[in-house]
Amino acid sequence: MDCQVDTYSEEWRHECEARAVLNMPLLDGQNYLQLVEQKRGKSARDYLQVKVRELWITKYRSLNR
């Protein structure tokens, strides 16, 4: 992401988790998101899924320049 984030913040933890999911094979990422929903609830899964999508868009826009 373009902004600086405190590495001790929840925002940083969410970003790191989203990057990890983004780098997983598709099926593994889907399974991980299901596990997040089981352990932390649907809202946590939805939030993580949005973060992963944002990172994916940012990553692939930069590749198409």
PDB file of N, CA, C and O in Angstrom, chain B, residues numbered from 101:
ATOM      1  N   MET B 101       0.838  -1.170   0.000  1.00  0.00           N
ATOM      2  CA  MET B 101       0.000   0.000   0.000  1.00  0.00           C
ATOM      3  C   MET B 101       0.885   1.235   0.000  1.00  0.00           C
ATOM      4  O   MET B 101       2.075   1.159   0.307  1.00  0.00           O
ATOM      5  N   ASP B 102       0.306   2.356  -0.341  1.00  0.00           N
ATOM      6  CA  ASP B 102       1.084   3.573  -0.510  1.00  0.00           C
ATOM      7  C   ASP B 102       1.357   4.317   0.789  1.00  0.00           C
ATOM      8  O   ASP B 102       2.319   5.082   0.858  1.00  0.00           O
ATOM      9  N   CYS B 103       0.545   4.118   1.817  1.00  0.00           N
ATOM     10  CA  CYS B 103       0.734   4.851   3.058  1.00  0.00           C
ATOM     11  C   CYS B 103       1.645   4.074   4.009  1.00  0.00           C
ATOM     12  O   CYS B 103       1.797   2.857   3.900  1.00  0.00           O
ATOM     13  N   GLN B 104       2.244   4.809   4.939  1.00  0.00           N
ATOM     14  CA  GLN B 104       3.066   4.160   5.939  1.00  0.00           C
ATOM     15  C   GLN B 104       2.181   3.660   7.068  1.00  0.00           C
ATOM     16  O   GLN B 104       1.225   4.326   7.466  1.00  0.00           O
ATOM     17  N   VAL B 105       2.506   2.490   7.575  1.00  0.00           N
ATOM     18  CA  VAL B 105       1.695   1.864   8.614  1.00  0.00           C
ATOM     19  C   VAL B 105       2.600   1.502   9.783  1.00  0.00           C
ATOM     20  O   VAL B 105       3.706   0.996   9.590  1.00  0.00           O
ATOM     21  N   ASP B 106       2.127   1.762  10.985  1.00  0.00           N
ATOM     22  CA  ASP B 106       2.851   1.367  12.188  1.00  0.00           C
ATOM     23  C   ASP B 106       2.903  -0.158  12.236  1.00  0.00           C
ATOM     24  O   ASP B 106       1.861  -0.813  12.207  1.00  0.00           O
ATOM     25  N   THR B 107       4.079  -0.713  12.309  1.00  0.00           N
ATOM     26  CA  THR B 107       4.231  -2.171  12.248  1.00  0.00           C
ATOM     27  C   THR B 107       3.728  -2.892  13.499  1.00  0.00           C
ATOM     28  O   THR B 107       3.734  -4.122  13.545  1.00  0.00           O
ATOM     29  N   TYR B 108       3.295  -2.145  14.509  1.00  0.00           N
ATOM     30  CA  TYR B 108       2.712  -2.762  15.697  1.00  0.00           C
ATOM     31  C   TYR B 108       1.181  -2.647  15.704  1.00  0.00           C
ATOM     32  O   TYR B 108       0.536  -2.987  16.695  1.00  0.00           O
ATOM     33  N   SER B 109       0.608  -2.170  14.602  1.00  0.00           N
ATOM     34  CA  SER B 109      -0.831  -1.914  14.570  1.00  0.00           C
ATOM     35  C   SER B 109      -1.611  -3.103  14.014  1.00  0.00           C
ATOM     36  O   SER B 109      -1.053  -3.994  13.373  1.00  0.00           O
ATOM     37  N   GLU B 110      -2.902  -3.090  14.275  1.00  0.00           N
ATOM     38  CA  GLU B 110      -3.801  -4.102  13.703  1.00  0.00           C
ATOM     39  C   GLU B 110      -3.834  -3.966  12.183  1.00  0.00           C
ATOM     40  O   GLU B 110      -3.921  -4.963  11.467  1.00  0.00           O
ATOM     41  N   GLU B 111      -3.765  -2.736  11.700  1.00  0.00           N
ATOM     42  CA  GLU B 111      -3.773  -2.508  10.252  1.00  0.00           C
ATOM     43  C   GLU B 111      -2.609  -3.239   9.586  1.00  0.00           C
ATOM     44  O   GLU B 111      -2.771  -3.837   8.522  1.00  0.00           O
ATOM     45  N   TRP B 112      -1.440  -3.186  10.214  1.00  0.00           N
ATOM     46  CA  TRP B 112      -0.258  -3.875   9.681  1.00  0.00           C
ATOM     47  C   TRP B 112      -0.472  -5.390   9.695  1.00  0.00           C
ATOM     48  O   TRP B 112      -0.121  -6.077   8.736  1.00  0.00           O
ATOM     49  N   ARG B 113      -1.042  -5.905  10.775  1.00  0.00           N
ATOM     50  CA  ARG B 113      -1.310  -7.335  10.860  1.00  0.00           C
ATOM     51  C   ARG B 113      -2.263  -7.768   9.754  1.00  0.00           C
ATOM     52  O   ARG B 113      -2.060  -8.804   9.121  1.00  0.00           O
ATOM     53  N   HIS B 114      -3.297  -6.975   9.526  1.00  0.00           N
ATOM     54  CA  HIS B 114      -4.255  -7.297   8.468  1.00  0.00           C
ATOM     55  C   HIS B 114      -3.586  -7.280   7.091  1.00  0.00           C
ATOM     56  O   HIS B 114      -3.837  -8.148   6.255  1.00  0.00           O
ATOM     57  N   GLU B 115      -2.738  -6.285   6.873  1.00  0.00           N
ATOM     58  CA  GLU B 115      -2.055  -6.184   5.582  1.00  0.00           C
ATOM     59  C   GLU B 115      -1.115  -7.370   5.365  1.00  0.00           C
ATOM     60  O   GLU B 115      -1.062  -7.921   4.265  1.00  0.00           O
ATOM     61  N   CYS B 116      -0.386  -7.763   6.385  1.00  0.00           N
ATOM     62  CA  CYS B 116       0.521  -8.908   6.271  1.00  0.00           C
ATOM     63  C   CYS B 116      -0.255 -10.193   5.997  1.00  0.00           C
ATOM     64  O   CYS B 116       0.155 -11.009   5.170  1.00  0.00           O
ATOM     65  N   GLU B 117      -1.367 -10.367   6.688  1.00  0.00           N
ATOM     66  CA  GLU B 117      -2.183 -11.559   6.472  1.00  0.00           C
ATOM     67  C   GLU B 117      -2.743 -11.571   5.052  1.00  0.00           C
ATOM     68  O   GLU B 117      -2.768 -12.614   4.399  1.00  0.00           O
ATOM     69  N   ALA B 118      -3.190 -10.416   4.578  1.00  0.00           N
ATOM     70  CA  ALA B 118      -3.723 -10.331   3.213  1.00  0.00           C
ATOM     71  C   ALA B 118      -2.643 -10.635   2.186  1.00  0.00           C
ATOM     72  O   ALA B 118      -2.916 -11.316   1.197  1.00  0.00           O
ATOM     73  N   ARG B 119      -1.424 -10.149   2.394  1.00  0.00           N
ATOM     74  CA  ARG B 119      -0.322 -10.453   1.465  1.00  0.00           C
ATOM     75  C   ARG B 119      -0.019 -11.947   1.467  1.00  0.00           C
ATOM     76  O   ARG B 119       0.260 -12.529   0.419  1.00  0.00           O
ATOM     77  N   ALA B 120      -0.073 -12.559   2.630  1.00  0.00           N
ATOM     78  CA  ALA B 120       0.177 -14.001   2.716  1.00  0.00           C
ATOM     79  C   ALA B 120      -0.885 -14.780   1.942  1.00  0.00           C
ATOM     80  O   ALA B 120      -0.558 -15.724   1.223  1.00  0.00           O
ATOM     81  N   VAL B 121      -2.150 -14.393   2.083  1.00  0.00           N
ATOM     82  CA  VAL B 121      -3.230 -15.066   1.359  1.00  0.00           C
ATOM     83  C   VAL B 121      -3.069 -14.852  -0.143  1.00  0.00           C
ATOM     84  O   VAL B 121      -3.260 -15.779  -0.930  1.00  0.00           O
ATOM     85  N   LEU B 122      -2.719 -13.637  -0.537  1.00  0.00           N
ATOM     86  CA  LEU B 122      -2.536 -13.322  -1.959  1.00  0.00           C
ATOM     87  C   LEU B 122      -1.454 -14.190  -2.587  1.00  0.00           C
ATOM     88  O   LEU B 122      -1.540 -14.538  -3.765  1.00  0.00           O
ATOM     89  N   ASN B 123      -0.443 -14.538  -1.811  1.00  0.00           N
ATOM     90  CA  ASN B 123       0.668 -15.334  -2.342  1.00  0.00           C
ATOM     91  C   ASN B 123       0.422 -16.840  -2.287  1.00  0.00           C
ATOM     92  O   ASN B 123       1.254 -17.622  -2.747  1.00  0.00           O
ATOM     93  N   MET B 124      -0.713 -17.247  -1.729  1.00  0.00           N
ATOM     94  CA  MET B 124      -1.051 -18.676  -1.676  1.00  0.00           C
ATOM     95  C   MET B 124      -1.622 -19.120  -3.029  1.00  0.00           C
ATOM     96  O   MET B 124      -2.180 -18.306  -3.765  1.00  0.00           O
ATOM     97  N   PRO B 125      -1.482 -20.406  -3.353  1.00  0.00           N
ATOM     98  CA  PRO B 125      -2.236 -20.927  -4.491  1.00  0.00           C
ATOM     99  C   PRO B 125      -3.729 -20.687  -4.254  1.00  0.00           C
ATOM    100  O   PRO B 125      -4.176 -20.648  -3.107  1.00  0.00           O
ATOM    101  N   LEU B 126      -4.492 -20.528  -5.319  1.00  0.00           N
ATOM    102  CA  LEU B 126      -5.901 -20.138  -5.213  1.00  0.00           C
ATOM    103  C   LEU B 126      -6.694 -21.011  -4.245  1.00  0.00           C
ATOM    104  O   LEU B 126      -7.391 -20.485  -3.378  1.00  0.00           O
ATOM    105  N   LEU B 127      -6.603 -22.308  -4.372  1.00  0.00           N
ATOM    106  CA  LEU B 127      -7.368 -23.209  -3.514  1.00  0.00           C
ATOM    107  C   LEU B 127      -6.959 -23.068  -2.049  1.00  0.00           C
ATOM    108  O   LEU B 127      -7.810 -23.088  -1.160  1.00  0.00           O
ATOM    109  N   ASP B 128      -5.674 -22.928  -1.802  1.00  0.00           N
ATOM    110  CA  ASP B 128      -5.197 -22.738  -0.427  1.00  0.00           C
ATOM    111  C   ASP B 128      -5.735 -21.431   0.159  1.00  0.00           C
ATOM    112  O   ASP B 128      -6.123 -21.383   1.327  1.00  0.00           O
ATOM    113  N   GLY B 129      -5.758 -20.374  -0.656  1.00  0.00           N
ATOM    114  CA  GLY B 129      -6.290 -19.096  -0.194  1.00  0.00           C
ATOM    115  C   GLY B 129      -7.771 -19.188   0.129  1.00  0.00           C
ATOM    116  O   GLY B 129      -8.232 -18.631   1.125  1.00  0.00           O
ATOM    117  N   GLN B 130      -8.516 -19.892  -0.715  1.00  0.00           N
ATOM    118  CA  GLN B 130      -9.945 -20.076  -0.467  1.00  0.00           C
ATOM    119  C   GLN B 130     -10.172 -20.874   0.818  1.00  0.00           C
ATOM    120  O   GLN B 130     -11.055 -20.548   1.611  1.00  0.00           O
ATOM    121  N   ASN B 131      -9.379 -21.907   1.013  1.00  0.00           N
ATOM    122  CA  ASN B 131      -9.484 -22.704   2.234  1.00  0.00           C
ATOM    123  C   ASN B 131      -9.131 -21.873   3.468  1.00  0.00           C
ATOM    124  O   ASN B 131      -9.774 -21.996   4.511  1.00  0.00           O
ATOM    125  N   TYR B 132      -8.121 -21.041   3.343  1.00  0.00           N
ATOM    126  CA  TYR B 132      -7.727 -20.180   4.456  1.00  0.00           C
ATOM    127  C   TYR B 132      -8.859 -19.219   4.815  1.00  0.00           C
ATOM    128  O   TYR B 132      -9.148 -19.010   5.993  1.00  0.00           O
ATOM    129  N   LEU B 133      -9.495 -18.637   3.806  1.00  0.00           N
ATOM    130  CA  LEU B 133     -10.605 -17.724   4.058  1.00  0.00           C
ATOM    131  C   LEU B 133     -11.767 -18.441   4.740  1.00  0.00           C
ATOM    132  O   LEU B 133     -12.427 -17.865   5.605  1.00  0.00           O
ATOM    133  N   GLN B 134     -12.020 -19.675   4.365  1.00  0.00           N
ATOM    134  CA  GLN B 134     -13.062 -20.461   5.037  1.00  0.00           C
ATOM    135  C   GLN B 134     -12.704 -20.695   6.501  1.00  0.00           C
ATOM    136  O   GLN B 134     -13.562 -20.611   7.380  1.00  0.00           O
ATOM    137  N   LEU B 135     -11.440 -20.986   6.753  1.00  0.00           N
ATOM    138  CA  LEU B 135     -10.984 -21.197   8.125  1.00  0.00           C
ATOM    139  C   LEU B 135     -11.127 -19.920   8.954  1.00  0.00           C
ATOM    140  O   LEU B 135     -11.537 -19.965  10.114  1.00  0.00           O
ATOM    141  N   VAL B 136     -10.786 -18.783   8.345  1.00  0.00           N
ATOM    142  CA  VAL B 136     -10.954 -17.505   9.036  1.00  0.00           C
ATOM    143  C   VAL B 136     -12.414 -17.303   9.414  1.00  0.00           C
ATOM    144  O   VAL B 136     -12.717 -16.864  10.524  1.00  0.00           O
ATOM    145  N   GLU B 137     -13.321 -17.624   8.492  1.00  0.00           N
ATOM    146  CA  GLU B 137     -14.748 -17.474   8.786  1.00  0.00           C
ATOM    147  C   GLU B 137     -15.176 -18.379   9.935  1.00  0.00           C
ATOM    148  O   GLU B 137     -15.945 -17.959  10.800  1.00  0.00           O
ATOM    149  N   GLN B 138     -14.690 -19.609   9.951  1.00  0.00           N
ATOM    150  CA  GLN B 138     -15.036 -20.542  11.025  1.00  0.00           C
ATOM    151  C   GLN B 138     -14.504 -20.069  12.378  1.00  0.00           C
ATOM    152  O   GLN B 138     -15.191 -20.183  13.394  1.00  0.00           O
ATOM    153  N   LYS B 139     -13.290 -19.544  12.387  1.00  0.00           N
ATOM    154  CA  LYS B 139     -12.645 -19.162  13.647  1.00  0.00           C
ATOM    155  C   LYS B 139     -13.020 -17.763  14.125  1.00  0.00           C
ATOM    156  O   LYS B 139     -13.193 -17.541  15.323  1.00  0.00           O
ATOM    157  N   ARG B 140     -13.146 -16.806  13.176  1.00  0.00           N
ATOM    158  CA  ARG B 140     -13.322 -15.398  13.545  1.00  0.00           C
ATOM    159  C   ARG B 140     -14.637 -14.787  13.085  1.00  0.00           C
ATOM    160  O   ARG B 140     -14.969 -13.666  13.471  1.00  0.00           O
ATOM    161  N   GLY B 141     -15.387 -15.510  12.265  1.00  0.00           N
ATOM    162  CA  GLY B 141     -16.675 -15.008  11.811  1.00  0.00           C
ATOM    163  C   GLY B 141     -16.644 -14.471  10.390  1.00  0.00           C
ATOM    164  O   GLY B 141     -15.586 -14.226   9.810  1.00  0.00           O
ATOM    165  N   LYS B 142     -17.852 -14.297   9.848  1.00  0.00           N
ATOM    166  CA  LYS B 142     -18.001 -13.874   8.457  1.00  0.00           C
ATOM    167  C   LYS B 142     -17.463 -12.465   8.220  1.00  0.00           C
ATOM    168  O   LYS B 142     -16.878 -12.201   7.170  1.00  0.00           O
ATOM    169  N   SER B 143     -17.649 -11.573   9.160  1.00  0.00           N
ATOM    170  CA  SER B 143     -17.170 -10.199   8.960  1.00  0.00           C
ATOM    171  C   SER B 143     -15.643 -10.153   8.854  1.00  0.00           C
ATOM    172  O   SER B 143     -15.103  -9.362   8.080  1.00  0.00           O
ATOM    173  N   ALA B 144     -14.949 -10.985   9.617  1.00  0.00           N
ATOM    174  CA  ALA B 144     -13.484 -11.046   9.528  1.00  0.00           C
ATOM    175  C   ALA B 144     -13.060 -11.595   8.170  1.00  0.00           C
ATOM    176  O   ALA B 144     -12.104 -11.106   7.568  1.00  0.00           O
ATOM    177  N   ARG B 145     -13.778 -12.616   7.690  1.00  0.00           N
ATOM    178  CA  ARG B 145     -13.462 -13.174   6.370  1.00  0.00           C
ATOM    179  C   ARG B 145     -13.691 -12.119   5.294  1.00  0.00           C
ATOM    180  O   ARG B 145     -12.847 -11.926   4.418  1.00  0.00           O
ATOM    181  N   ASP B 146     -14.827 -11.439   5.358  1.00  0.00           N
ATOM    182  CA  ASP B 146     -15.149 -10.428   4.359  1.00  0.00           C
ATOM    183  C   ASP B 146     -14.103  -9.321   4.342  1.00  0.00           C
ATOM    184  O   ASP B 146     -13.675  -8.874   3.278  1.00  0.00           O
ATOM    185  N   TYR B 147     -13.699  -8.885   5.524  1.00  0.00           N
ATOM    186  CA  TYR B 147     -12.680  -7.833   5.627  1.00  0.00           C
ATOM    187  C   TYR B 147     -11.367  -8.287   4.996  1.00  0.00           C
ATOM    188  O   TYR B 147     -10.753  -7.551   4.223  1.00  0.00           O
ATOM    189  N   LEU B 148     -10.947  -9.497   5.330  1.00  0.00           N
ATOM    190  CA  LEU B 148      -9.702 -10.019   4.777  1.00  0.00           C
ATOM    191  C   LEU B 148      -9.804 -10.174   3.261  1.00  0.00           C
ATOM    192  O   LEU B 148      -8.852  -9.873   2.541  1.00  0.00           O
ATOM    193  N   GLN B 149     -10.930 -10.633   2.787  1.00  0.00           N
ATOM    194  CA  GLN B 149     -11.119 -10.830   1.358  1.00  0.00           C
ATOM    195  C   GLN B 149     -11.035  -9.485   0.610  1.00  0.00           C
ATOM    196  O   GLN B 149     -10.471  -9.412  -0.482  1.00  0.00           O
ATOM    197  N   VAL B 150     -11.591  -8.442   1.198  1.00  0.00           N
ATOM    198  CA  VAL B 150     -11.502  -7.113   0.590  1.00  0.00           C
ATOM    199  C   VAL B 150     -10.049  -6.651   0.546  1.00  0.00           C
ATOM    200  O   VAL B 150      -9.599  -6.115  -0.467  1.00  0.00           O
ATOM    201  N   LYS B 151      -9.317  -6.855   1.633  1.00  0.00           N
ATOM    202  CA  LYS B 151      -7.900  -6.461   1.672  1.00  0.00           C
ATOM    203  C   LYS B 151      -7.088  -7.212   0.618  1.00  0.00           C
ATOM    204  O   LYS B 151      -6.236  -6.622  -0.046  1.00  0.00           O
ATOM    205  N   VAL B 152      -7.348  -8.507   0.464  1.00  0.00           N
ATOM    206  CA  VAL B 152      -6.643  -9.308  -0.549  1.00  0.00           C
ATOM    207  C   VAL B 152      -6.955  -8.759  -1.938  1.00  0.00           C
ATOM    208  O   VAL B 152      -6.056  -8.604  -2.764  1.00  0.00           O
ATOM    209  N   ARG B 153      -8.226  -8.467  -2.193  1.00  0.00           N
ATOM    210  CA  ARG B 153      -8.629  -7.939  -3.502  1.00  0.00           C
ATOM    211  C   ARG B 153      -7.960  -6.594  -3.776  1.00  0.00           C
ATOM    212  O   ARG B 153      -7.508  -6.352  -4.895  1.00  0.00           O
ATOM    213  N   GLU B 154      -7.889  -5.723  -2.783  1.00  0.00           N
ATOM    214  CA  GLU B 154      -7.226  -4.426  -2.945  1.00  0.00           C
ATOM    215  C   GLU B 154      -5.754  -4.604  -3.308  1.00  0.00           C
ATOM    216  O   GLU B 154      -5.244  -3.935  -4.207  1.00  0.00           O
ATOM    217  N   LEU B 155      -5.080  -5.507  -2.605  1.00  0.00           N
ATOM    218  CA  LEU B 155      -3.668  -5.759  -2.907  1.00  0.00           C
ATOM    219  C   LEU B 155      -3.497  -6.350  -4.295  1.00  0.00           C
ATOM    220  O   LEU B 155      -2.555  -5.999  -5.005  1.00  0.00           O
ATOM    221  N   TRP B 156      -4.395  -7.241  -4.692  1.00  0.00           N
ATOM    222  CA  TRP B 156      -4.329  -7.857  -6.016  1.00  0.00           C
ATOM    223  C   TRP B 156      -4.472  -6.790  -7.094  1.00  0.00           C
ATOM    224  O   TRP B 156      -3.714  -6.780  -8.065  1.00  0.00           O
ATOM    225  N   ILE B 157      -5.440  -5.891  -6.927  1.00  0.00           N
ATOM    226  CA  ILE B 157      -5.651  -4.824  -7.902  1.00  0.00           C
ATOM    227  C   ILE B 157      -4.416  -3.937  -7.994  1.00  0.00           C
ATOM    228  O   ILE B 157      -3.962  -3.613  -9.091  1.00  0.00           O
ATOM    229  N   THR B 158      -3.874  -3.546  -6.847  1.00  0.00           N
ATOM    230  CA  THR B 158      -2.676  -2.709  -6.816  1.00  0.00           C
ATOM    231  C   THR B 158      -1.509  -3.406  -7.502  1.00  0.00           C
ATOM    232  O   THR B 158      -0.790  -2.792  -8.291  1.00  0.00           O
ATOM    233  N   LYS B 159      -1.322  -4.688  -7.203  1.00  0.00           N
ATOM    234  CA  LYS B 159      -0.205  -5.450  -7.765  1.00  0.00           C
ATOM    235  C   LYS B 159      -0.327  -5.564  -9.286  1.00  0.00           C
ATOM    236  O   LYS B 159       0.653  -5.344  -9.997  1.00  0.00           O
ATOM    237  N   TYR B 160      -1.481  -5.896  -9.781  1.00  0.00           N
ATOM    238  CA  TYR B 160      -1.617  -6.134 -11.207  1.00  0.00           C
ATOM    239  C   TYR B 160      -1.770  -4.863 -12.020  1.00  0.00           C
ATOM    240  O   TYR B 160      -1.481  -4.864 -13.217  1.00  0.00           O
ATOM    241  N   ARG B 161      -2.211  -3.792 -11.409  1.00  0.00           N
ATOM    242  CA  ARG B 161      -2.194  -2.493 -12.109  1.00  0.00           C
ATOM    243  C   ARG B 161      -0.760  -2.062 -12.346  1.00  0.00           C
ATOM    244  O   ARG B 161      -0.433  -1.535 -13.409  1.00  0.00           O
ATOM    245  N   SER B 162       0.096  -2.282 -11.361  1.00  0.00           N
ATOM    246  CA  SER B 162       1.494  -1.874 -11.515  1.00  0.00           C
ATOM    247  C   SER B 162       2.204  -2.724 -12.568  1.00  0.00           C
ATOM    248  O   SER B 162       3.146  -2.250 -13.203  1.00  0.00           O
ATOM    249  N   LEU B 163       1.776  -3.954 -12.761  1.00  0.00           N
ATOM    250  CA  LEU B 163       2.389  -4.812 -13.782  1.00  0.00           C
ATOM    251  C   LEU B 163       1.954  -4.430 -15.195  1.00  0.00           C
ATOM    252  O   LEU B 163       2.666  -4.720 -16.157  1.00  0.00           O
ATOM    253  N   ASN B 164       0.804  -3.787 -15.332  1.00  0.00           N
ATOM    254  CA  ASN B 164       0.278  -3.437 -16.645  1.00  0.00           C
ATOM    255  C   ASN B 164       0.649  -2.044 -17.099  1.00  0.00           C
ATOM    256  O   ASN B 164       0.093  -1.553 -18.081  1.00  0.00           O
ATOM    257  N   ARG B 165       1.556  -1.404 -16.423  1.00  0.00           N
ATOM    258  CA  ARG B 165       1.987  -0.053 -16.827  1.00  0.00           C
ATOM    259  C   ARG B 165       3.110  -0.106 -17.802  1.00  0.00           C
ATOM    260  O   ARG B 165       3.593   0.936 -18.244  1.00  0.00           O
TER     261      ARG B 165
END
